[in-house]
Amino acid sequence: MAYTVGQVAKVAGITVRTLHHYDEIGLLSPTGRSPAGYRRYDDADLERLQHIRYYRELGFPLEEIAAILDDPASDPAAHLRRQHELLTVRIRRLQEMVTAIEFAMEASKLNIPLNPQERFEVFGDADPDAYAEEAEQRWGGIEAYRESNRRVARYTKEDWLRIKAENEDWGRRFAEVMSSGAPADSPQAMELAEEHRQLISRGFYECSYEIHTGLADMYVGDPRFTEYYEKIRPGMATYLSEAIHANAISRA
C-alpha cells in the first residue's frame, strides 16, 4: 500500500517539511513516486521512519541515525532491542527524578525544610550544562563528543557517584606520587597518567593518546581546568600534563 507525504506526516506526528528534509539528506527517501512525481511511501518506509522517530526521541543526531540504520549488519529486531534498552534506562532515570520531585512536594506540603544535599542529591555532583555550549563548539563534530553525550545520557545517580569515587581515588594517588618527588616522566607518574586516560575511556569516550595529549595541553592552557587540578594539589596541572605527554611518547 502506498501513502502520500501528507498521510505519513499525519500518522507519524511530524510535518511534511520534516519528511521533505529527510528525503533531501537521504535519511528517508520514499520508495515510489506517483505518475505526477509526488512522493509515495510503503510499509517498509514507515518502519524506517518509526526507527528514526525512536532514535530522535533518544537524542541521536540525524547523521548518526542514518549510519545506524544503513549498517548492513543491523536488522529491525536489533534496532528494537537497542531502543528498548535505551528507553528502559531513560525510564528508570525519569522514575528517579519523579521520586525526588514527589519527595520535595511532600516536604513542601508538610513544611519540612530540605538541606542542600537533599535538594540536589538526585543530580549527583556533575553539572551537565557546564561548558556545554563551548564543548559543542569545540568538539561537536567529532565522534568522541557524540559518544560522551550518549553515555552520560544513560548515567544514573549511582553511575555518577561511582565515577566521582574513582576520580577522587585516582587524584589522591596521583598527589602522593607528586609528593614523593618522583619526576613527571617516572614509571609511577606515567602509570597513573595511563590510568587517567583509561578512566576517561571507560566513563565517557574512547580517549586516544592524541586526544589525551590534547587534554593535557588544555589542563595548563585553560585556567578553569588548571584550577580544578590545582585544588587537588598545587602544581598538579603542569605535572599531570607532563606525565600524560611522557606516557604517550613511551607508548608510541
N, C-alpha and C positions, 0 to 999 in steps of 0.2 A: 504494500500500500504506500502511496506517495502523499507527502504532506507539504503544504505551502509554507513559506517562511513565516507568514502570519500565524498559521496554526501551531507551528513549532514554538514560536515565541510565546504564544498564549499558554500552551500547556506546560512549558518549561519555566514560565515566570520570568522571562528575560525580554529584552527589547529586540526588535527587528534589527536595529542598528548594531547591537552586540553580535547577532548572528552574521551580519554582513562583515563585521570586523574579524570574526573567527574564520570566515571564508577567505578574506584577504590575506591573512597571515598563515593560512594553510593548516590551522588547528582543526577546523571542521568544515570541510568542503562537501556540499550536498552531492549525493550520488548521481542525481539526474537533473535534467532540465526539461521544462515544458517546451512544446513547439515554438512558443513565443520567447523562449530563453529565460523564463523565470525558474528560480531555484526550486528543486523538489527533493525532499528528504525521505529516506526509507527507515525501516525499523533499526537497521544497523547504525545509521546516523544518529538516531535518537539514543541508542545505547551508548555511543561515544559521548554524546552531549551529556548524558547522565553522569558519566565518569568525570567529565570536565567540571560539571557543577559540584560534584563531591570534592574534587581536588581544590577547586577555587574556594570552597567553604572552609577547607583546611588551611588555606593561606598560601598555596603553591602558586608561583608566577606562571603566566601562560606559556612561556617558552619551555619551562621545565615540565609542565603538563604534556606538552607536545612530545618531548623526548621520552617521557614515561609511556605514553600511550602508543608511540610508534616503535617501541622496543620490541623486536621480533621474539624475544624470549618471554615476554609477558602475555597474559591472557586475561579475559574478562573476570574469571573466577579469582585470579591472583589479585587483580585490582580491587575487587570487592573485599577480599580478606584483608588487604592492606588498609583500605579505607575504614573497615570495621575496627581494626586495631587502633588506628589513629583517632577515630571518633570515640572509642571506648576510653582512651587516655584522656581526651578532652572532657568527656562527660564526668570522669572521676575528678578532674581538676575543677570543673564547674560546680560539682557537688560539694567539694571542699569549700569553695567560695560561698555557696548558698548556706552551708552550715555556719560559716564565720559571720555572714550577714544576719542570719537568724539569731545567733548569739548576741550580736551587737544590738539588734532590735529588742530582744528580751531584756538586755541590760538597761537600755534606754527606757523601756516601759516601767521597769522596777526602780529607775533612778539609781542604778548601780554604776559608779564610775569605773571606766576601764583604764588600766595603765597603758603606757605606750606599747609595751610588748604584746599585750592582748589585742590592741587595735590593729597591729600590723604583722602579727605572727604568721598569718596565712601567706603573706607575700615573701617571707624569708628576708635575707639581708640584701639581696640584689635588686637594683633598680633597673628594670628592663628598658626604660626610656632614656637612661643616662647616656649621653653622647650618641643617641640613636640616629639623629639626622646626620651628624658628622660621619658616623660609621657607614651609613648608606652612601654618602658622597664618596668616601674613600674606597670602600670595598664592595659596594652593592653589586658590582658587575662580576665578582669572582665567585667561584663555586664554594670556597671556604666560608664566605659570608652567608650564602644561602643555606649551607649545611648547618651552620651555627644557629640560624633562625629556626630551622626545622627542629633541631634538637631541643633548644630551650623552650619552644612552644609546648613540648610534651613533658617538661620537668614539673614535678610536684614539689611541695614544700620539703619533703624528705630528701629529694634529689639535691635541692639547693643546700640543705644542711650538710649533706654528705660532702658535696663539693667544697663547701666552706671549711669543713673539718680537715679535708685532705690538703687544702691550700695552706691552712694555718700550721699544720704539722710540717709541711714542706718548708714554710717560711722559718719556723723555729730551727729546723735542722740546718738550713742554709745559713742562718745567722750564726749558728755555732761554728760552722766551718770558717766563716769570716773571722770570728773572734779567735780562732786557733792560730791565725796568722798565715794560713795557707794561701798561696797566690791564686789568682782567679783561673789560671791555667793548670792548677793542680788536679790530680785524678779525682779528689773528693769534690771539688767545686764543679768540675765538668760532669761528674756523675749526677749531681743534683741539677745541673743545667739540663741534662738529658731527661731527668725525671720531670722537670718543669715543662719541657716540650711534650712529653707523654701525657701529662695532666691535661694540657690543652687539647690534645688529640682525643683523649677519652671523653672529655667533658663537652667539647664544643665543635671542633672540626679537625680534619687531618692536618696537623701542623708540620709542614716540611721544614728542612733545615733552612731553606731560603726564606720562608715565612718567619721562622723563629729568629733569624738574624735581623730581619726587618723589624720585628717587635723589639729586639734588643736595642736597636738604634732609637726607636721611639721612646723607650724607657728613660733614655738620657736626653732626648731631644724635646720631649713634651713635658712641661712642668707638672701636669696633672698625674702622669704615670710615674714621674720621678718622685713626687710627693707620696704616692701610695707605698712605694718600696722604702723610701726614707723613713716612713713611720714605723716600719718593722725594725730597721736598724740603719743609722746614719751611714751613708756611703754604699748602701746595698744596690741602688740603681746602677751605678757605674760598675760595681763588682759583678753583678749579675750579667750586665751587658757584655763585659769582657769574658766571662765564663761561657756564655752562650756562643760567642764568636769562636772561642778556643775549642769548644766542643764540636762545633760544626766543621772546623778545619780538620780536627783529628779524625773525623768520620768521613771525610771527603774521599 
